[in-house]
Amino acid sequence: MHIDTFGNVITNVMPAVLPPQPRGVMFRYQQRKVRMVSSYADGRPNELIALVGSLGFVELAIRNGSAARTLHAKRGDVVEVVV
């Protein structure tokens, strides 16, 4: 896991390993369920969301906020794929 300058939590999960309908995929981070969206605009304000970032990996983000700061995320934290 990597944390970028915007506070997004970038995982090592690539979309190619997800089922064909990735919008139905959920993630779990720190006991929270995280839904997959296609863009930041699909998330509600302050909602923790998962989306494919510009580097091609799934990242966790908070719309209009910092996921890393809000969740006290750190490198090495585990993000689970829930199918």
C-alpha positions as CSV (number, residue, x, y, z in Angstrom):
1,M,0.0,0.0,0.0
2,H,1.1,3.5,-0.8
3,I,-0.3,6.8,0.3
4,D,-0.2,9.6,-2.3
5,T,0.1,13.4,-1.7
6,F,-3.7,13.7,-1.8
7,G,-4.2,11.1,1.0
8,N,-5.5,8.4,-1.3
9,V,-4.6,4.9,-0.2
10,I,-3.2,3.1,-3.3
11,T,-3.3,-0.7,-3.2
12,N,-1.4,-3.3,-5.2
13,V,-4.8,-4.6,-6.7
14,M,-5.1,-4.2,-10.4
15,P,-8.5,-4.3,-12.1
16,A,-7.5,-7.3,-14.2
17,V,-7.7,-9.6,-11.1
18,L,-11.3,-8.4,-10.2
19,P,-14.5,-10.1,-11.5
20,P,-15.8,-8.8,-14.9
21,Q,-18.3,-6.5,-13.2
22,P,-16.0,-4.6,-10.8
23,R,-18.8,-2.2,-9.7
24,G,-20.3,-5.2,-7.8
25,V,-17.0,-5.8,-5.9
26,M,-16.6,-4.6,-2.4
27,F,-13.4,-4.0,-0.4
28,R,-12.9,-4.1,3.3
29,Y,-10.5,-1.8,5.1
30,Q,-10.3,-1.4,8.9
31,Q,-13.6,-3.3,9.3
32,R,-15.3,-0.9,6.9
33,K,-17.0,-2.0,3.7
34,V,-15.9,0.0,0.7
35,R,-17.8,0.1,-2.6
36,M,-16.2,0.3,-6.0
37,V,-17.1,3.3,-8.1
38,S,-16.0,4.6,-11.5
39,S,-15.1,8.1,-10.5
40,Y,-14.9,10.4,-7.5
41,A,-18.2,12.0,-8.5
42,D,-19.9,8.7,-7.9
43,G,-19.0,8.9,-4.2
44,R,-21.1,10.8,-1.6
45,P,-19.3,13.6,0.2
46,N,-17.0,12.1,2.9
47,E,-17.7,8.6,1.7
48,L,-14.8,6.1,1.6
49,I,-14.8,4.7,-1.9
50,A,-12.6,2.4,-4.1
51,L,-11.8,3.3,-7.7
52,V,-9.1,2.7,-10.3
53,G,-6.6,5.5,-10.1
54,S,-4.4,7.0,-12.7
55,L,-1.6,4.5,-11.9
56,G,-3.9,1.6,-12.8
57,F,-4.3,0.3,-9.3
58,V,-7.4,0.3,-7.1
59,E,-7.2,3.1,-4.6
60,L,-9.3,4.0,-1.6
61,A,-10.3,7.6,-1.4
62,I,-12.6,9.9,0.4
63,R,-14.4,12.3,-1.8
64,N,-13.3,15.9,-1.0
65,G,-11.0,14.6,1.8
66,S,-8.0,12.5,2.7
67,A,-8.6,8.8,3.3
68,A,-5.1,8.5,4.9
69,R,-5.7,11.2,7.4
70,T,-9.3,10.3,8.2
71,L,-8.5,6.6,8.7
72,H,-5.0,7.0,10.1
73,A,-3.8,4.7,7.3
74,K,-0.3,3.6,7.2
75,R,1.9,1.6,4.8
76,G,1.4,-2.1,5.2
77,D,-2.3,-2.0,6.2
78,V,-4.4,-4.7,4.7
79,V,-7.1,-4.1,2.1
80,E,-9.3,-7.1,1.4
81,V,-11.3,-7.8,-1.8
82,V,-14.8,-9.1,-0.9
83,V,-16.4,-10.9,-3.8
